[in-house]
Amino acid sequence: MKNCVWIIVCAIALVGAPRDARADRITPPPVPTTIEAPDGTRAFFRGHAIGSQNYVCLPSTKSPTGMAWTLFGPQATLVDDDAKQLVTHFLSANPYEAGTPRATWLHSSDSSRVWAAMVRQSSDPLFVASGSIPWFLLQVFGAQNGPDGGDKLTAATYIQRVNTLGGLAPAVGCAQTQDIGRTTLVPYEADYFFFKRADEGSQ
């Protein structure tokens, strides 16, 4: 009987706990060692992205045709497990790097944002689905509170892009001179895990 009472009490405590208190306990999935988050960090925020990887056809010395699809930025919405919008993901100028274009994550409720750049990537077939964009480890190079002081994202130091689906540039459509300047938006999905210093408290 005592065990039953203990189980019920624990269940009530868990259900009644504030959502934000539970949200900080996040366990990222296994990843290739090349994109593991650095020691001394821990995941504190995550979201599932649904959107597109956007490409433009441009001249390229690396392509046999002299032209290639070139990524010019993502466009996606990150949602939680209940499909509630959390973050908007896009390309924007980073004011902390003299306007350098960087991948950006803007929190939907408090307008805090971070800018980050890929530092390592992996296309390991043991992890990355066939026909999908690589998994990334990104480093944050700028963070900004929202206009009312919101800071849900600003503790981030690294971001992992994992569980990707789709998003690769097309194999056709960028091979002739008349294709230059043509754009294509390729659907993709991914999970993003945000890491902060392990010694920082819950947000």
Secondary structure as UniProt FT lines:
FT   HELIX           2..16
FT   HELIX           19..23
FT   HELIX           33..35
FT   TURN            39..40
FT   STRAND          41..59
FT   TURN            61..62
FT   TURN            64..65
FT   STRAND          67..79
FT   TURN            81..82
FT   STRAND          85..94
FT   HELIX           95..97
FT   TURN            98..99
FT   STRAND          100..107
FT   TURN            108..110
FT   STRAND          113..122
FT   TURN            125..127
FT   TURN            130..131
FT   STRAND          135..144
FT   TURN            147..148
FT   TURN            154..155
FT   STRAND          158..167
FT   HELIX           177..179
FT   TURN            180..181
FT   STRAND          183..197
FT   TURN            198..199
//
